[in-house]
Amino acid sequence: CVGEKSANEAYMVTTKNTPVAINASYINSEVSVASSTTVSYIQFLTLPAASEGVLYYDYKSAYSYSHLVSTDYQYAYTSGTYTIGKVSFVPTTGFTGNVAIPYAAYNVYGNLVYVGEMSIGVVNTKYSYSDVAATAWYYKYVTELSDAKVVNGYPNGSFKPTANVSYGEALKLIL
């Protein structure tokens, strides 16, 4: 559609076989930073493949949830019939990888203001570094490459994302 802008990717991470609730504030923040607009509601454009996982509404367990999320429903930021904060992603047993879920964001007047992507990293082990904030643009890459054992941090718990990359480190990334 003409006139829409793309919002930054909203990235969340969970460990294998562990459900994760969608962070409504994070999605709103990503859209607001790019647009100066507050999200009234979002609508998912496509859903994850069955091999990746399922989006549930009001998920408590595999046998206790309200309904499967649909591309037909509107999920409100703060209040409404369905709210974003009650949407959870449940990875398929054993799945690891990145799941991209595109969504459209609408303002209070029902006008489409942004098209964005929510991305969920499903990892074996969630690494945490003292100098890598979850809001940093490189967080996704550091998280997933750490899980794949391609990169690792320093013994003091830091990652040093602004340090120069040595020849050996670059070679490891390339290989």
C-alpha positions, 0 to 999 in steps of 0.5 A: 500500500502506498504511504506505509513505512516499515517498522523495525523488527520486533525480536523476542527469544525463547529456548527450545520447547518453551512458550513465549508471550508476545511483548505488546510494549515492544511492538508498540515501541518499535512502531512508535520509534519509526512513526511517532504513532501509537499502535491501536491494534495489529493484524498478523499477515501470515502465521508460522509454519506448523514445523516452526510452532503455533500462535495461541491466544490466552495460552496456559498449556497445550490443553488450556487456551482460548483459541488459535491466533488467526489472520482474521482477528485484530489484536489490540495494544491495550484493550479490546476483545483480543489483546496482543499481550495475550498472544503466545508463540509455542514452538514445535517440539524440538524446533530451533531457528528463527520464526518471522511473523509479519504484521500490519499495525493500525492507528486508533482510526483504523488506518494502516500505519506500518507493516512490520515483522515480529521475529522469534528466535528459538534457541537451545541455550539463551546466552546473556552478555552484560554489554548486549542489550535486548534492544540493540540492533545486533542482539538477534545476531549475537543471540543466534550465533552464540547458540550456534557456537559461532561466536562467544563472549569473554570470561567476564560475561561481556561480548564487546560488540564495539571492539575490533574484530581480529583476523582469527575471529573474522576467519571463524565467522567466514568458515 
